[in-house]
Amino acid sequence: MIGPESYPDRTSLEAAFAAHVDPGKVDIWRMGDLQLAMGDRAGARFQDAYSGRWFYNCHCNGGVFNLGHRNPRVVAAVRAALDHADIGNHHLVSPYRAAAAERLAATTDGALPGVVFSVGGGEAVDLALKLARAHT
């Protein structure tokens, strides 16, 4: 398993992050004395992996405000889904995508009959820009 336990101390984690992800971010964390590594998470709180101290997560990253870290209902739903489906193949017809699209479209009272799935926000923004250009 990959996680904080992969690095014996904060210094080795920060060195790996700086070398392979973003050295500037590590510098900013150090300047602001915000050297935290998320360990255990539950609800609106997380534990620093190295000090053991618990914090409320007031950072605005989507799902935490809406659902909390590791929301038991979300975890259970994901586990149940993984027992029946995998990532599939986007080139083939899929009952999972059809059902999800049908349910999403139903929330628009017929205004939007179709759905386009994307793998991430960048792809979704790209599609939105193309649609806007086509209709303006």
C-alpha positions in Angstrom: 0.0 0.0 0.0 1.2 3.5 -0.8 0.8 6.2 1.7 2.6 8.1 4.5 3.9 4.8 5.7 6.0 4.7 2.5 8.2 7.4 3.9 9.8 7.0 7.4 9.6 10.7 8.2 8.4 14.0 7.0 11.8 15.0 5.6 12.0 12.0 3.3 8.4 12.6 2.1 9.1 16.2 1.4 12.3 15.3 -0.5 10.4 12.9 -2.7 7.6 15.3 -3.3 10.0 18.1 -4.1 12.1 15.9 -6.5 9.2 14.4 -8.3 6.1 16.6 -8.0 6.5 20.2 -7.0 9.5 21.7 -5.2 7.9 25.1 -5.0 4.9 23.8 -3.1 7.3 22.2 -0.5 9.0 25.6 -0.1 5.7 27.4 0.4 4.6 24.8 3.0 7.9 25.3 4.9 7.7 29.1 4.7 4.1 29.1 6.1 4.9 26.3 8.7 2.2 24.2 7.0 4.2 21.0 6.9 1.3 18.5 7.0 0.9 15.1 5.5 -2.6 13.7 5.5 -2.8 10.4 7.4 -6.0 9.0 8.7 -9.2 10.9 7.6 -12.7 10.9 8.9 -15.6 13.2 8.4 -14.3 16.8 8.3 -11.0 16.0 10.0 -7.6 14.5 9.1 -4.6 13.5 11.1 -1.1 14.6 10.3 0.7 11.4 9.5 3.8 12.3 11.4 2.8 14.3 14.4 -0.5 12.4 15.0 -2.3 15.8 15.5 -5.9 16.1 14.2 -7.0 19.0 12.1 -10.3 20.2 10.7 -10.1 20.3 6.9 -11.0 23.9 6.0 -9.4 23.7 2.6 -11.9 24.0 -0.2 -11.6 20.7 -2.0 -15.0 19.6 -3.2 -16.2 16.4 -1.6 -14.9 17.1 1.9 -17.4 19.9 2.5 -20.2 17.9 1.0 -19.5 14.4 2.2 -16.5 14.4 4.5 -13.4 12.2 4.2 -14.1 8.5 3.7 -17.9 9.0 4.1 -19.1 5.5 5.0 -22.0 5.5 2.6 -19.7 6.6 -0.3 -17.1 4.0 0.6 -19.8 1.3 0.8 -21.3 2.3 -2.6 -17.8 2.2 -4.3 -17.0 -1.2 -2.8 -20.4 -2.6 -3.9 -19.9 -1.2 -7.4 -16.4 -2.7 -7.7 -17.9 -6.1 -6.9 -20.0 -5.8 -10.1 -18.2 -3.5 -12.5 -14.8 -2.2 -13.5 -13.7 0.7 -15.6 -15.2 -0.9 -18.7 -14.4 0.0 -22.3 -15.5 3.4 -23.5 -15.7 2.1 -27.1 -18.4 -0.5 -26.3 -22.0 -0.1 -25.3 -22.3 -0.2 -21.5 -25.3 -0.8 -19.3 -23.7 1.1 -16.5 -23.1 4.2 -18.6 -26.5 4.0 -20.1 -28.2 3.7 -16.7 -26.1 6.6 -15.3 -26.9 8.8 -18.4 -30.6 8.0 -18.2 -30.8 8.9 -14.6 -28.8 12.2 -15.1 -30.9 13.2 -18.1 -34.1 12.5 -16.1 -33.1 15.2 -13.7 -33.4 17.9 -16.4 -37.1 17.3 -17.2 -36.3 16.6 -20.8 -34.2 19.7 -21.4 -31.0 17.7 -21.8 -31.7 14.3 -23.2 -28.1 13.1 -23.5 -24.9 12.9 -21.4 -21.2 13.0 -22.4 -18.9 11.4 -19.9 -15.3 12.5 -19.5 -12.4 11.3 -17.6 -11.6 14.6 -15.9 -12.3 18.3 -15.5 -10.0 19.3 -18.3 -11.8 17.1 -20.8 -15.2 18.4 -19.5 -14.0 22.0 -20.0 -12.7 21.2 -23.4 -16.1 19.8 -24.4 -17.9 22.8 -22.9 -15.8 25.2 -24.9 -16.5 23.3 -28.1 -20.3 23.3 -27.4 -20.2 27.0 -26.7 -18.4 27.7 -29.9 -20.9 25.6 -31.9 -23.8 27.4 -30.5 -22.6 31.0 -30.6 
